[in-house]
């Protein structure tokens, strides 16, 4: 899941809309995989923000 979310972000520069996300991935991953993917993506976004000099 992480790689799908990351690819969407890299292609569009935007985080996937939650409704689109839910519709696209519903049932495709277990809850554990989903949570792990979301946490990994959150860490990725945090590292991107630090790399671009953002604060907060």
N, C-alpha and C positions, 0 to 999 in steps of 0.2 A: 504494500500500500504506500509506503514511504516513497518509493521510486515513481509511482504514478502521480502522487501529489507534487513531488519535486519537478517532474517533467512538465506538468501543467504550469507550475509557477515559472519555470525557465522559459517556456514557450510564450506565455502571456504576460508575465510580470505581475500576475495577480494570484491571490490565494483563491482556490476553487470555492464558489458559492456553496454554502452548507446544503441547500436543497438539491443542487446538482450533484454534489458529493454523495449525499444519501441515496439518491435515485440511481446513480451510476454504480455504487459499490455495495448496495444492499444485498446481503447474503453471499457476497463474494469472499468475505474474510470472516474469520471468527472474531469474537469480541476482543480476545487477547491480542490477536494480530492487528486489529483496528486501533486499539489503544496504543500499542507499541509503535505503529506507524505514525500516528498523530504526534506522539511524544518525540519521535525521531525528527519529524518534519518541523516541530516547534524548535528543537535544538538547531536544526539547519537554518531556519529563519533568523534565530538569534545570532548565529555565527555570520550570516550574510549582513545583518544590520551592523554588527561590530566591524566587519570588513569594509563597510561603506562609511564608517565614521559616525553612524547614528548613535544617539544616546537615548536612555530611557528605560 
